Amino acid sequence: MTPTTLTTPAAATSGSARGFAGEVRHFLMQQPRQLPSRYLYDDLGSALFEAICRLPWYPLTRAELRLLEGHAREILDAGVTTIVELGPGSGAKLSALIAGAGNDRGRLDLHLVDVSGVALAQARRTLEEHQNVRVVTHRATYETGLEELGLARTLTGRRLTLFLGSNIGNFDPPGRDAFLGSVRSALDRGDTFLLGVDLVKPVPDLRLAYDDPLGVTAAFNLNLLARINCELQGDFDLHGFSHLAIWNEERSRIEMHLRSDRRQRIAVPSADVAFVMEPGETIWTESSYKYQPPDIVSMLERSGFGVRAQWIDAVDRFALTLAEAT
Ligand code: AVI
């Protein structure tokens, strides 16, 4: 089958050095200093994230896979002919869903949306192992990909859109609601949406998931400074920073920070920025919101969905929620 890839201008420019430099300057000058978490995922960062998903202390991926396999037939009911996955990673989750649905399903069109060409190529290889599927990759941001797919839709069959891995947890509440609204706008009434969300769980478990004893999550976090050094000629001393994972009870989120261990001067010439960090001062690199099951139902209902089913992994506290565009 001929590979199909659509590359939008937005995807081509969103990761450009100029956008990165401008955002690094803007966010490092905020108080508290910050860096957007999407920049954690260069090639090394993506490989480190794949490693995190295999750690015994990070149960999200395994819990979600169990739910996908166990409820595949209910999720992929008879009318679904098209599946769109936003951020497919290696393609393993969609692959588990298709395998769990058995051999009596009809033909499926699979549309994969991601800014990373490497991830799309890997997901395509995984998914083309299945019989009776057509894989179309869209190298685009989620929003642009959804728009593209909305315009290109045909009138036959129903569409299922997947947003898995608790990626929604990395949005702050206003961004989350705007994103869910844009997903809803791209769907027709009756289309379905499957959302994978990590749940609130005991604080020691959350701390271990985001500060593992092997130091893989610390490396994932510190790699952002290594990326800035490499791509923007920064002079961050990686030995002068420590990884922190803090549970913010009030906001129900785990925050990742990089703490300066001493007073140090930092310059990033290609981002046109230089500043001093005091001992203990941090750069906030990620928020990972954790939800209660009813919160997920409410956020979907507010965005124009009706919830059809919610499945919860009681051991690792993870939820898959299947909703319908109303
Ligand atoms: C991708 N995202 C859902 C992960 C999370 O759990 O927030 C990223 C991650 N950060 C540290 N470990 C994993």
Residues whose N, C-alpha, C, O or C-beta is under 5 A from the ligand:
A	BS01	AVI	I52 G165 S166 N167 A209 S288
